[in-house]
Amino acid sequence: MVVNSEYIKQLLLERERFVNPPNHTVKATGVGIARFIIHCNNNADEVLNLAKLVLVIVNYNSELVWPSFELWKKILPDIFINHCAKELTEEEVTNQQIYWDSLSYEQKIEEAKKDKAWTLSNWLAWLEPDCREWFWWNAHKFDGEIENTHFLIEVTALDDPFSSGALKWLFRACGAIDVVCTDDL
């Protein structure tokens, strides 16, 4: 596991933001803030709280030694794990690679657009220190008619653009219906 000083700095800052969200005058770390609107099924608080819990667990287990897959399955909430796709056998991985290799570029683009469940191991791979590109910044609840169905989250990105698939899957596996980057609106 490769852990550099910038990664440790971001982990520590993220921990602080979990407890003490920054006010709007605080300058973002990384290259800036990315915002996502999370759409839920009348359970916005549950989805937000579960997602934060999962990220806190990942954060506190990302410093020295990356846990084994078996340990992750023990320490992450069952409700999150149960929403992940089943892990593939070696044969299924091989067949999936053969299928992928048979697709044209255009077909691969279309296949990548499909909203499929992630396996826990695939999701965790994107949160490993050498792959993680975003860290929790803040969350904002809406008032009125959409207070139970929508909320906004902010992450600080280390690169622009950054891969947001693992972030989107986090919220989907926590019960969200949809996750949309505000840049895509």
N, C-alpha and C positions, 0 to 999 in steps of 0.2 A: 504494500500500500504506500503510494507516494503522497506524502503530506508536506506541503510547503508552508512558509510563513503566512502568505496571503490567505490560504485556505483556513488555517487556524484562526487568523484574525477575523475572517468572515463568520466562522463558527461561533466565536465568542460574541461578536456583534449581534448575530442572529439570536443567541440565547438572551441577550439583554433586551432585544426587541420583542421576544415572546412575552416577557414580563412587563416591560415598560415601552409600549408602542411610541415611536417617534412622533413629534408634532410636525406640522407641515413645513416648518422652517428648517428642519434638519436636512443637511445635504446628503444625498444618497451616496452609498459606497458603490464600488464597481463602476460600470459605465452608465448607470442610470436605473430608473424605475420602469418596470413593465406592469401593466394593470390588466386584470382579468375579471370578467363578470361571471359569477357562479350562479347558475340557475338550479334551484332545488324544488322538491315536491313538498312544499309546506314544512320543511325540516331544516331551514337554513342554519339555525343554531347548532343542531346535531352535526351537520356536515362540517361546519367550520370548526367546532370543538374537536371532532375526530381527526380532521386533517392536521390541526395544530398538534394534537397528541402524537400522531404518527411522526411529524417532523421533529418534535422535541426528542422522541426516542431515537430517531436517526441522528440528530445533532449530538446527543450525549454519548452515542456509540460510534462516533466517526473520528475520534482523535488519534488514538494510538494504534489499535489493531482493528481492522475491519472484521466484524463478527462473521462466523460461518453462516451458511444459509440455514442450517438447522437452528442456530441460536436466534437468527432473525425471526424464524417462524414461532419461536417461543416468546419473544419479547414484543413483537408487534401485535396490535389488537386483532383478535380473531375476525371481527366484523370486516376489517380492512382486507385481511388475507383471503377471506372467503369470497370476496368480490373479484379477486384476481383470477385470471385464467389458469387452468391446470398446467402444471409443468409438462413439457414435452419429453417423450422418450428419445433416445438417440436415433431410433429409426424415424420417428416423426420429424425430428430436426433435419435429418438427411432428406426426407421426402419434401419437406418444406423448402429446403435449399434448391433441390432439383426443380421444383415448381417455379420458384423465384427466378432461377437462371433461365428458364424457358420463356419468360415474359419479355416482351419488347419494352423499350424505354417508356413508351406511352402507357402500356399496361401496368408497369411498375409504379408510375405516378398515380394512376387510378387506384391501384391496390393500396398504396400508402395513404390515400385519402380516407379509406374505410376506417370507421371508428370501431376498432376491435379492442377487446379486453387484453391487458398486458399480463404476463406471468409475473409473479412476485420476483423471480430472479432477474427478469429483464428490467423491471422497475428499479430494483436495488442497484443494478449495474450502472444506471444513469445517476445514482446518488453517491457512488464511490468518489473519493477525493480527486482522482484524476479525470473524472468525467463531469462532475457537478458544475453547472454553470449559473445557478441562481440560488438565492437565499431569501428567506422570509423577511419582508419589510413591515407590512401592516395589513389590517383588514378593516373594512368599513361596512357597517350595516346600513341598510336603507330604511327609511320610515314609510309609513302609509301602507298602501295596498300591496307593495312588494316586499315588505319587511320580513316575511316568513319564506319567501320564495327566491330571493336574490340577495347577494352581497358582493362586494368588490374586494379583491385581494391585490396586494402589491408585493412584488418581489424585486430585489436588486439583482441585476444581471451582471455577470462578469465579462460578457462578450455581447456584441450586437452585430447581427442577430444571434439569438441563442436558441437552443433546442428546448422547447417547452412541453414536449410530449409527456415526460415524467411528471411534470407539474399538473398537467391536465388530467393524467390518469390518477394522481393522488386524490383529486377531488371527485372524480367519477367513482373510484373505488370506495370513497367515503359516503357515497349516496347522491352526488350531484347528477342532475339530468344532462346538463351541458356546461361547458367551460369555453368562454370566448375571450380572446385578447381584444382589448379596446382598440388596438390598432387595426383590427379587422372589421370594425364597425363602419 
